[in-house]
Amino acid sequence: MKPLPPDATGLRLARLTGKDDLILCEAIRFPGGRAAVDTVLRRAAISGRVEIGGDIRDHFADILDETGSIIETVALDRRSYSALKNRWMRCRVERH
């Protein structure tokens, strides 16, 4: 697994549906920067798969820098995605 990038400040959850539709959540920026992102990902890892730079199946999170640009991707499974979305970084699905 790759290390967490030093300029990580936020996460944006995403998942692919069975019809290959991309469902995005709102981006969350953590005031604690990299340390806070690391803590949240470690907590999610208790529930399931969290692999920085891993092979994406259907659940993942984009790691964001200060400007909101994607700097890396984290592969997740259903359980770790749910733990992040519903407990460690509550966020809403973006509606288009």
Biopython code that builds the backbone (N, CA, C, O; Angstrom):
import numpy as np
from Bio.PDB.StructureBuilder import StructureBuilder

atoms = [
    (1, "MET", "N", (0.835, -1.178, 0.000)),
    (1, "MET", "CA", (0.000, 0.000, 0.000)),
    (1, "MET", "C", (0.881, 1.244, 0.000)),
    (1, "MET", "O", (1.912, 1.299, 0.671)),
    (2, "LYS", "N", (0.452, 2.229, -0.762)),
    (2, "LYS", "CA", (1.185, 3.488, -0.832)),
    (2, "LYS", "C", (0.953, 4.298, 0.447)),
    (2, "LYS", "O", (-0.064, 4.127, 1.119)),
    (3, "PRO", "N", (1.898, 5.177, 0.779)),
    (3, "PRO", "CA", (1.683, 6.054, 1.930)),
    (3, "PRO", "C", (0.695, 7.172, 1.580)),
    (3, "PRO", "O", (0.500, 7.497, 0.409)),
    (4, "LEU", "N", (0.092, 7.739, 2.589)),
    (4, "LEU", "CA", (-0.809, 8.874, 2.408)),
    (4, "LEU", "C", (0.021, 10.078, 1.968)),
    (4, "LEU", "O", (1.031, 10.389, 2.600)),
    (5, "PRO", "N", (-0.387, 10.763, 0.889)),
    (5, "PRO", "CA", (0.381, 11.925, 0.427)),
    (5, "PRO", "C", (0.480, 13.005, 1.514)),
    (5, "PRO", "O", (-0.476, 13.221, 2.259)),
    (6, "PRO", "N", (1.616, 13.673, 1.605)),
    (6, "PRO", "CA", (1.822, 14.681, 2.652)),
    (6, "PRO", "C", (0.888, 15.884, 2.540)),
    (6, "PRO", "O", (0.620, 16.544, 3.544)),
    (7, "ASP", "N", (0.386, 16.182, 1.340)),
    (7, "ASP", "CA", (-0.483, 17.348, 1.166)),
    (7, "ASP", "C", (-1.971, 17.004, 1.202)),
    (7, "ASP", "O", (-2.797, 17.807, 0.767)),
    (8, "ALA", "N", (-2.326, 15.822, 1.715)),
    (8, "ALA", "CA", (-3.726, 15.410, 1.836)),
    (8, "ALA", "C", (-4.435, 16.262, 2.883)),
    (8, "ALA", "O", (-3.949, 16.419, 4.003)),
    (9, "THR", "N", (-5.596, 16.814, 2.504)),
    (9, "THR", "CA", (-6.388, 17.606, 3.447)),
    (9, "THR", "C", (-7.858, 17.228, 3.457)),
    (9, "THR", "O", (-8.612, 17.704, 4.306)),
    (10, "GLY", "N", (-8.285, 16.365, 2.510)),
    (10, "GLY", "CA", (-9.697, 16.018, 2.452)),
    (10, "GLY", "C", (-9.950, 14.736, 1.686)),
    (10, "GLY", "O", (-9.047, 14.147, 1.093)),
    (11, "LEU", "N", (-11.226, 14.318, 1.719)),
    (11, "LEU", "CA", (-11.659, 13.111, 1.030)),
    (11, "LEU", "C", (-12.987, 13.359, 0.332)),
    (11, "LEU", "O", (-13.784, 14.196, 0.756)),
    (12, "ARG", "N", (-13.208, 12.619, -0.741)),
    (12, "ARG", "CA", (-14.499, 12.632, -1.434)),
    (12, "ARG", "C", (-14.856, 11.192, -1.748)),
    (12, "ARG", "O", (-14.159, 10.526, -2.514)),
    (13, "LEU", "N", (-15.940, 10.711, -1.159)),
    (13, "LEU", "CA", (-16.376, 9.335, -1.377)),
    (13, "LEU", "C", (-17.085, 9.195, -2.712)),
    (13, "LEU", "O", (-17.727, 10.127, -3.196)),
    (14, "ALA", "N", (-16.954, 8.010, -3.299)),
    (14, "ALA", "CA", (-17.618, 7.709, -4.565)),
    (14, "ALA", "C", (-17.865, 6.208, -4.640)),
    (14, "ALA", "O", (-17.182, 5.411, -3.997)),
    (15, "ARG", "N", (-18.862, 5.846, -5.444)),
    (15, "ARG", "CA", (-19.120, 4.428, -5.680)),
    (15, "ARG", "C", (-19.707, 4.248, -7.064)),
    (15, "ARG", "O", (-20.303, 5.161, -7.635)),
    (16, "LEU", "N", (-19.524, 3.061, -7.582)),
    (16, "LEU", "CA", (-20.088, 2.687, -8.879)),
    (16, "LEU", "C", (-21.267, 1.762, -8.643)),
    (16, "LEU", "O", (-21.181, 0.831, -7.842)),
    (17, "THR", "N", (-22.372, 2.016, -9.342)),
    (17, "THR", "CA", (-23.537, 1.151, -9.219)),
    (17, "THR", "C", (-23.397, -0.029, -10.171)),
    (17, "THR", "O", (-22.462, -0.086, -10.969)),
    (18, "GLY", "N", (-24.327, -0.961, -10.083)),
    (18, "GLY", "CA", (-24.326, -2.113, -10.980)),
    (18, "GLY", "C", (-24.478, -1.727, -12.442)),
    (18, "GLY", "O", (-24.108, -2.491, -13.333)),
    (19, "LYS", "N", (-25.024, -0.537, -12.689)),
    (19, "LYS", "CA", (-25.194, -0.035, -14.062)),
    (19, "LYS", "C", (-24.030, 0.861, -14.486)),
    (19, "LYS", "O", (-24.111, 1.558, -15.498)),
    (20, "ASP", "N", (-22.944, 0.839, -13.704)),
    (20, "ASP", "CA", (-21.759, 1.660, -13.948)),
    (20, "ASP", "C", (-22.022, 3.159, -13.863)),
    (20, "ASP", "O", (-21.330, 3.953, -14.501)),
    (21, "ASP", "N", (-23.025, 3.545, -13.073)),
    (21, "ASP", "CA", (-23.246, 4.956, -12.789)),
    (21, "ASP", "C", (-22.339, 5.354, -11.632)),
    (21, "ASP", "O", (-22.180, 4.600, -10.672)),
    (22, "LEU", "N", (-21.748, 6.531, -11.726)),
    (22, "LEU", "CA", (-20.860, 7.041, -10.674)),
    (22, "LEU", "C", (-21.666, 7.908, -9.718)),
    (22, "LEU", "O", (-22.270, 8.899, -10.128)),
    (23, "ILE", "N", (-21.674, 7.537, -8.449)),
    (23, "ILE", "CA", (-22.359, 8.295, -7.403)),
    (23, "ILE", "C", (-21.285, 8.980, -6.558)),
    (23, "ILE", "O", (-20.465, 8.315, -5.924)),
    (24, "LEU", "N", (-21.297, 10.317, -6.554)),
    (24, "LEU", "CA", (-20.307, 11.098, -5.813)),
    (24, "LEU", "C", (-20.923, 11.713, -4.565)),
    (24, "LEU", "O", (-22.089, 12.110, -4.569)),
    (25, "CYS", "N", (-20.143, 11.790, -3.509)),
    (25, "CYS", "CA", (-20.550, 12.494, -2.291)),
    (25, "CYS", "C", (-19.846, 13.839, -2.258)),
    (25, "CYS", "O", (-18.880, 14.077, -2.984)),
    (26, "GLU", "N", (-20.354, 14.712, -1.398)),
    (26, "GLU", "CA", (-19.711, 16.010, -1.245)),
    (26, "GLU", "C", (-18.308, 15.824, -0.670)),
    (26, "GLU", "O", (-18.067, 14.904, 0.112)),
    (27, "ALA", "N", (-17.397, 16.691, -1.058)),
    (27, "ALA", "CA", (-16.026, 16.636, -0.554)),
    (27, "ALA", "C", (-15.989, 17.149, 0.880)),
    (27, "ALA", "O", (-16.684, 18.104, 1.227)),
    (28, "ILE", "N", (-15.176, 16.508, 1.704)),
    (28, "ILE", "CA", (-15.003, 16.909, 3.092)),
    (28, "ILE", "C", (-13.545, 17.301, 3.299)),
    (28, "ILE", "O", (-12.633, 16.527, 3.009)),
    (29, "ARG", "N", (-13.340, 18.522, 3.808)),
    (29, "ARG", "CA", (-11.987, 18.992, 4.129)),
    (29, "ARG", "C", (-11.810, 18.904, 5.644)),
    (29, "ARG", "O", (-12.679, 19.330, 6.406)),
    (30, "PHE", "N", (-10.696, 18.357, 6.063)),
    (30, "PHE", "CA", (-10.408, 18.175, 7.481)),
    (30, "PHE", "C", (-9.475, 19.273, 7.975)),
    (30, "PHE", "O", (-8.389, 19.451, 7.424)),
    (31, "PRO", "N", (-9.882, 20.017, 9.012)),
    (31, "PRO", "CA", (-9.035, 21.101, 9.543)),
    (31, "PRO", "C", (-7.669, 20.610, 10.014)),
    (31, "PRO", "O", (-6.703, 21.372, 10.002)),
    (32, "GLY", "N", (-7.576, 19.350, 10.426)),
    (32, "GLY", "CA", (-6.310, 18.805, 10.906)),
    (32, "GLY", "C", (-5.387, 18.343, 9.796)),
    (32, "GLY", "O", (-4.311, 17.813, 10.074)),
    (33, "GLY", "N", (-5.782, 18.532, 8.541)),
    (33, "GLY", "CA", (-4.944, 18.168, 7.405)),
    (33, "GLY", "C", (-4.645, 16.686, 7.301)),
    (33, "GLY", "O", (-5.510, 15.845, 7.548)),
    (34, "ARG", "N", (-3.412, 16.375, 6.934)),
    (34, "ARG", "CA", (-2.993, 15.001, 6.687)),
    (34, "ARG", "C", (-3.233, 14.095, 7.889)),
    (34, "ARG", "O", (-3.688, 12.963, 7.723)),
    (35, "ALA", "N", (-2.937, 14.568, 9.089)),
    (35, "ALA", "CA", (-3.107, 13.749, 10.289)),
    (35, "ALA", "C", (-4.565, 13.347, 10.478)),
    (35, "ALA", "O", (-4.849, 12.212, 10.863)),
    (36, "ALA", "N", (-5.488, 14.263, 10.213)),
    (36, "ALA", "CA", (-6.917, 13.966, 10.350)),
    (36, "ALA", "C", (-7.376, 12.980, 9.282)),
    (36, "ALA", "O", (-8.153, 12.072, 9.576)),
    (37, "VAL", "N", (-6.907, 13.147, 8.048)),
    (37, "VAL", "CA", (-7.251, 12.211, 6.976)),
    (37, "VAL", "C", (-6.739, 10.818, 7.333)),
    (37, "VAL", "O", (-7.451, 9.830, 7.155)),
    (38, "ASP", "N", (-5.523, 10.736, 7.828)),
    (38, "ASP", "CA", (-4.934, 9.460, 8.233)),
    (38, "ASP", "C", (-5.770, 8.795, 9.335)),
    (38, "ASP", "O", (-6.024, 7.591, 9.281)),
    (39, "THR", "N", (-6.190, 9.568, 10.318)),
    (39, "THR", "CA", (-6.996, 9.030, 11.414)),
    (39, "THR", "C", (-8.315, 8.461, 10.908)),
    (39, "THR", "O", (-8.717, 7.366, 11.303)),
    (40, "VAL", "N", (-8.983, 9.198, 10.040)),
    (40, "VAL", "CA", (-10.276, 8.763, 9.500)),
    (40, "VAL", "C", (-10.109, 7.475, 8.686)),
    (40, "VAL", "O", (-10.930, 6.564, 8.795)),
    (41, "LEU", "N", (-9.064, 7.395, 7.880)),
    (41, "LEU", "CA", (-8.844, 6.185, 7.073)),
    (41, "LEU", "C", (-8.488, 4.985, 7.958)),
    (41, "LEU", "O", (-8.904, 3.863, 7.669)),
    (42, "ARG", "N", (-7.735, 5.206, 9.015)),
    (42, "ARG", "CA", (-7.411, 4.110, 9.948)),
    (42, "ARG", "C", (-8.673, 3.600, 10.649)),
    (42, "ARG", "O", (-8.832, 2.396, 10.852)),
    (43, "ARG", "N", (-9.556, 4.508, 11.013)),
    (43, "ARG", "CA", (-10.823, 4.098, 11.634)),
    (43, "ARG", "C", (-11.666, 3.288, 10.664)),
    (43, "ARG", "O", (-12.277, 2.294, 11.056)),
    (44, "ALA", "N", (-11.707, 3.699, 9.409)),
    (44, "ALA", "CA", (-12.474, 2.961, 8.400)),
    (44, "ALA", "C", (-11.868, 1.584, 8.155)),
    (44, "ALA", "O", (-12.591, 0.635, 7.853)),
    (45, "ALA", "N", (-10.556, 1.468, 8.281)),
    (45, "ALA", "CA", (-9.875, 0.190, 8.048)),
    (45, "ALA", "C", (-10.279, -0.863, 9.069)),
    (45, "ALA", "O", (-10.147, -2.059, 8.805)),
    (46, "ILE", "N", (-10.765, -0.442, 10.223)),
    (46, "ILE", "CA", (-11.260, -1.392, 11.215)),
    (46, "ILE", "C", (-12.493, -2.117, 10.660)),
    (46, "ILE", "O", (-12.724, -3.285, 10.971)),
    (47, "SER", "N", (-13.274, -1.421, 9.844)),
    (47, "SER", "CA", (-14.513, -1.983, 9.292)),
    (47, "SER", "C", (-14.307, -2.779, 8.014)),
    (47, "SER", "O", (-15.120, -3.649, 7.701)),
    (48, "GLY", "N", (-13.245, -2.507, 7.268)),
    (48, "GLY", "CA", (-13.058, -3.198, 5.996)),
    (48, "GLY", "C", (-11.818, -2.741, 5.261)),
    (48, "GLY", "O", (-10.855, -2.266, 5.863)),
    (49, "ARG", "N", (-11.858, -2.891, 3.966)),
    (49, "ARG", "CA", (-10.710, -2.611, 3.101)),
    (49, "ARG", "C", (-10.476, -1.114, 2.930)),
    (49, "ARG", "O", (-11.401, -0.370, 2.604)),
    (50, "VAL", "N", (-9.259, -0.682, 3.147)),
    (50, "VAL", "CA", (-8.808, 0.683, 2.887)),
    (50, "VAL", "C", (-7.408, 0.551, 2.316)),
    (50, "VAL", "O", (-6.468, 0.215, 3.036)),
    (51, "GLU", "N", (-7.269, 0.813, 1.028)),
    (51, "GLU", "CA", (-5.980, 0.614, 0.370)),
    (51, "GLU", "C", (-5.646, 1.805, -0.530)),
    (51, "GLU", "O", (-6.237, 1.975, -1.595)),
    (52, "ILE", "N", (-4.703, 2.614, -0.092)),
    (52, "ILE", "CA", (-4.285, 3.779, -0.865)),
    (52, "ILE", "C", (-3.623, 3.296, -2.149)),
    (52, "ILE", "O", (-2.685, 2.500, -2.118)),
    (53, "GLY", "N", (-4.126, 3.789, -3.276)),
    (53, "GLY", "CA", (-3.599, 3.390, -4.571)),
    (53, "GLY", "C", (-3.982, 1.984, -4.985)),
    (53, "GLY", "O", (-3.411, 1.449, -5.935)),
    (54, "GLY", "N", (-4.936, 1.371, -4.296)),
    (54, "GLY", "CA", (-5.342, -0.005, -4.582)),
    (54, "GLY", "C", (-6.253, -0.114, -5.790)),
    (54, "GLY", "O", (-6.686, 0.887, -6.361)),
    (55, "ASP", "N", (-6.533, -1.350, -6.164)),
    (55, "ASP", "CA", (-7.410, -1.650, -7.296)),
    (55, "ASP", "C", (-8.860, -1.320, -6.925)),
    (55, "ASP", "O", (-9.405, -1.883, -5.976)),
    (56, "ILE", "N", (-9.475, -0.413, -7.671)),
    (56, "ILE", "CA", (-10.840, 0.020, -7.372)),
    (56, "ILE", "C", (-11.833, -0.970, -7.965)),
    (56, "ILE", "O", (-11.759, -1.331, -9.140)),
    (57, "ARG", "N", (-12.762, -1.397, -7.119)),
    (57, "ARG", "CA", (-13.836, -2.284, -7.567)),
    (57, "ARG", "C", (-15.121, -1.490, -7.716)),
    (57, "ARG", "O", (-15.517, -1.162, -8.834)),
    (58, "ASP", "N", (-15.781, -1.175, -6.603)),
    (58, "ASP", "CA", (-17.020, -0.399, -6.704)),
    (58, "ASP", "C", (-17.146, 0.733, -5.682)),
    (58, "ASP", "O", (-18.042, 1.568, -5.804)),
    (59, "HIS", "N", (-16.277, 0.776, -4.692)),
    (59, "HIS", "CA", (-16.288, 1.845, -3.691)),
    (59, "HIS", "C", (-14.880, 2.427, -3.582)),
    (59, "HIS", "O", (-13.892, 1.692, -3.556)),
    (60, "PHE", "N", (-14.804, 3.759, -3.518)),
    (60, "PHE", "CA", (-13.489, 4.388, -3.392)),
    (60, "PHE", "C", (-13.628, 5.801, -2.843)),
    (60, "PHE", "O", (-14.735, 6.327, -2.723)),
    (61, "ALA", "N", (-12.504, 6.402, -2.514)),
    (61, "ALA", "CA", (-12.458, 7.793, -2.074)),
    (61, "ALA", "C", (-11.292, 8.471, -2.779)),
    (61, "ALA", "O", (-10.214, 7.897, -2.931)),
    (62, "ASP", "N", (-11.532, 9.691, -3.199)),
    (62, "ASP", "CA", (-10.459, 10.505, -3.752)),
    (62, "ASP", "C", (-9.823, 11.272, -2.599)),
    (62, "ASP", "O", (-10.525, 11.843, -1.765)),
    (63, "ILE", "N", (-8.497, 11.286, -2.554)),
    (63, "ILE", "CA", (-7.778, 12.097, -1.577)),
    (63, "ILE", "C", (-7.553, 13.459, -2.225)),
    (63, "ILE", "O", (-7.070, 13.553, -3.354)),
    (64, "LEU", "N", (-7.911, 14.509, -1.497)),
    (64, "LEU", "CA", (-7.852, 15.856, -2.039)),
    (64, "LEU", "C", (-6.778, 16.690, -1.350)),
    (64, "LEU", "O", (-6.469, 16.485, -0.176)),
    (65, "ASP", "N", (-6.216, 17.636, -2.106)),
    (65, "ASP", "CA", (-5.258, 18.574, -1.511)),
    (65, "ASP", "C", (-5.986, 19.863, -1.125)),
    (65, "ASP", "O", (-7.212, 19.931, -1.203)),
    (66, "GLU", "N", (-5.252, 20.857, -0.719)),
    (66, "GLU", "CA", (-5.813, 22.129, -0.241)),
    (66, "GLU", "C", (-6.701, 22.812, -1.283)),
    (66, "GLU", "O", (-7.665, 23.488, -0.922)),
    (67, "THR", "N", (-6.390, 22.644, -2.562)),
    (67, "THR", "CA", (-7.164, 23.290, -3.628)),
    (67, "THR", "C", (-8.368, 22.460, -4.066)),
    (67, "THR", "O", (-9.158, 22.907, -4.898)),
    (68, "GLY", "N", (-8.515, 21.261, -3.515)),
    (68, "GLY", "CA", (-9.622, 20.385, -3.904)),
    (68, "GLY", "C", (-9.284, 19.474, -5.068)),
    (68, "GLY", "O", (-10.163, 18.785, -5.587)),
    (69, "SER", "N", (-8.030, 19.457, -5.489)),
    (69, "SER", "CA", (-7.595, 18.591, -6.582)),
    (69, "SER", "C", (-7.367, 17.167, -6.079)),
    (69, "SER", "O", (-6.926, 16.956, -4.950)),
    (70, "ILE", "N", (-7.672, 16.202, -6.931)),
    (70, "ILE", "CA", (-7.460, 14.796, -6.583)),
    (70, "ILE", "C", (-5.965, 14.491, -6.697)),
    (70, "ILE", "O", (-5.356, 14.709, -7.744)),
    (71, "ILE", "N", (-5.384, 13.984, -5.605)),
    (71, "ILE", "CA", (-3.954, 13.663, -5.630)),
    (71, "ILE", "C", (-3.690, 12.162, -5.509)),
    (71, "ILE", "O", (-2.581, 11.705, -5.786)),
    (72, "GLU", "N", (-4.700, 11.394, -5.096)),
    (72, "GLU", "CA", (-4.574, 9.941, -4.985)),
    (72, "GLU", "C", (-5.963, 9.364, -4.777)),
    (72, "GLU", "O", (-6.913, 10.094, -4.493)),
    (73, "THR", "N", (-6.077, 8.054, -4.920)),
    (73, "THR", "CA", (-7.354, 7.368, -4.737)),
    (73, "THR", "C", (-7.179, 6.247, -3.726)),
    (73, "THR", "O", (-6.133, 5.601, -3.673)),
    (74, "VAL", "N", (-8.218, 6.022, -2.923)),
    (74, "VAL", "CA", (-8.221, 4.971, -1.918)),
    (74, "VAL", "C", (-9.301, 3.956, -2.290)),
    (74, "VAL", "O", (-10.475, 4.307, -2.412)),
    (75, "ALA", "N", (-8.901, 2.707, -2.468)),
    (75, "ALA", "CA", (-9.873, 1.643, -2.736)),
    (75, "ALA", "C", (-10.530, 1.239, -1.421)),
    (75, "ALA", "O", (-9.855, 1.049, -0.409)),
    (76, "LEU", "N", (-11.857, 1.111, -1.448)),
    (76, "LEU", "CA", (-12.637, 0.746, -0.273)),
    (76, "LEU", "C", (-13.526, -0.448, -0.600)),
    (76, "LEU", "O", (-13.665, -0.821, -1.765)),
    (77, "ASP", "N", (-14.119, -1.036, 0.410)),
    (77, "ASP", "CA", (-15.186, -2.006, 0.180)),
    (77, "ASP", "C", (-16.461, -1.404, 0.765)),
    (77, "ASP", "O", (-16.441, -0.290, 1.288)),
    (78, "ARG", "N", (-17.548, -2.123, 0.678)),
    (78, "ARG", "CA", (-18.841, -1.615, 1.133)),
    (78, "ARG", "C", (-18.827, -1.227, 2.617)),
    (78, "ARG", "O", (-19.398, -0.204, 2.996)),
    (79, "ARG", "N", (-18.184, -2.030, 3.441)),
    (79, "ARG", "CA", (-18.178, -1.780, 4.890)),
    (79, "ARG", "C", (-17.353, -0.545, 5.254)),
    (79, "ARG", "O", (-17.793, 0.277, 6.058)),
    (80, "SER", "N", (-16.174, -0.411, 4.676)),
    (80, "SER", "CA", (-15.345, 0.759, 5.005)),
    (80, "SER", "C", (-15.970, 2.037, 4.424)),
    (80, "SER", "O", (-15.903, 3.093, 5.053)),
    (81, "TYR", "N", (-16.570, 1.952, 3.240)),
    (81, "TYR", "CA", (-17.280, 3.088, 2.649)),
    (81, "TYR", "C", (-18.413, 3.536, 3.570)),
    (81, "TYR", "O", (-18.568, 4.727, 3.842)),
    (82, "SER", "N", (-19.193, 2.586, 4.039)),
    (82, "SER", "CA", (-20.310, 2.892, 4.935)),
    (82, "SER", "C", (-19.823, 3.501, 6.245)),
    (82, "SER", "O", (-20.434, 4.444, 6.749)),
    (83, "ALA", "N", (-18.736, 2.978, 6.804)),
    (83, "ALA", "CA", (-18.190, 3.531, 8.044)),
    (83, "ALA", "C", (-17.771, 4.991, 7.846)),
    (83, "ALA", "O", (-18.019, 5.833, 8.709)),
    (84, "LEU", "N", (-17.142, 5.285, 6.721)),
    (84, "LEU", "CA", (-16.747, 6.665, 6.441)),
    (84, "LEU", "C", (-17.974, 7.553, 6.248)),
    (84, "LEU", "O", (-18.097, 8.600, 6.882)),
    (85, "LYS", "N", (-18.870, 7.129, 5.375)),
    (85, "LYS", "CA", (-20.027, 7.958, 5.021)),
    (85, "LYS", "C", (-20.965, 8.195, 6.199)),
    (85, "LYS", "O", (-21.476, 9.303, 6.362)),
    (86, "ASN", "N", (-21.196, 7.200, 7.002)),
    (86, "ASN", "CA", (-22.213, 7.301, 8.039)),
    (86, "ASN", "C", (-21.691, 7.571, 9.448)),
    (86, "ASN", "O", (-22.470, 7.860, 10.357)),
    (87, "ARG", "N", (-20.368, 7.478, 9.630)),
    (87, "ARG", "CA", (-19.853, 7.682, 10.984)),
    (87, "ARG", "C", (-18.677, 8.655, 11.060)),
    (87, "ARG", "O", (-18.740, 9.636, 11.801)),
    (88, "TRP", "N", (-17.614, 8.400, 10.311)),
    (88, "TRP", "CA", (-16.369, 9.147, 10.506)),
    (88, "TRP", "C", (-16.287, 10.446, 9.709)),
    (88, "TRP", "O", (-15.541, 11.350, 10.086)),
    (89, "MET", "N", (-17.034, 10.555, 8.621)),
    (89, "MET", "CA", (-17.038, 11.807, 7.841)),
    (89, "MET", "C", (-18.401, 11.983, 7.174)),
    (89, "MET", "O", (-18.503, 12.011, 5.947)),
    (90, "ARG", "N", (-19.420, 12.099, 7.974)),
    (90, "ARG", "CA", (-20.783, 12.180, 7.458)),
    (90, "ARG", "C", (-20.844, 13.164, 6.288)),
    (90, "ARG", "O", (-20.386, 14.303, 6.377)),
    (91, "CYS", "N", (-21.420, 12.684, 5.202)),
    (91, "CYS", "CA", (-21.528, 13.520, 4.004)),
    (91, "CYS", "C", (-22.756, 13.094, 3.222)),
    (91, "CYS", "O", (-23.299, 12.008, 3.422)),
    (92, "ARG", "N", (-23.175, 13.961, 2.341)),
    (92, "ARG", "CA", (-24.350, 13.704, 1.509)),
    (92, "ARG", "C", (-23.937, 13.364, 0.087)),
    (92, "ARG", "O", (-22.871, 13.760, -0.385)),
    (93, "VAL", "N", (-24.795, 12.631, -0.571)),
    (93, "VAL", "CA", (-24.602, 12.337, -1.986)),
    (93, "VAL", "C", (-24.912, 13.629, -2.748)),
    (93, "VAL", "O", (-25.896, 14.310, -2.460)),
    (94, "GLU", "N", (-24.061, 13.951, -3.719)),
    (94, "GLU", "CA", (-24.302, 15.131, -4.553)),
    (94, "GLU", "C", (-25.400, 14.824, -5.544)),
    (94, "GLU", "O", (-25.390, 13.780, -6.197)),
    (95, "ARG", "N", (-26.324, 15.713, -5.650)),
    (95, "ARG", "CA", (-27.431, 15.580, -6.621)),
    (95, "ARG", "C", (-27.146, 16.475, -7.814)),
    (95, "ARG", "O", (-26.757, 17.634, -7.666)),
    (96, "HIS", "N", (-27.349, 15.911, -9.004)),
    (96, "HIS", "CA", (-27.108, 16.697, -10.229)),
    (96, "HIS", "C", (-28.396, 16.927, -10.959)),
    (96, "HIS", "O", (-28.404, 17.566, -12.011)),
]
sb = StructureBuilder()
sb.init_structure("model")
sb.init_model(0)
sb.init_chain("A")
sb.init_seg("    ")
for serial, (resi, resn, name, xyz) in enumerate(atoms, 1):
    if name == "N":
        sb.init_residue(resn, " ", resi, " ")
    sb.init_atom(name, np.array(xyz, "f"), 0.0, 1.0, " ", f" {name:<3s}", serial, name[0])
structure = sb.get_structure()
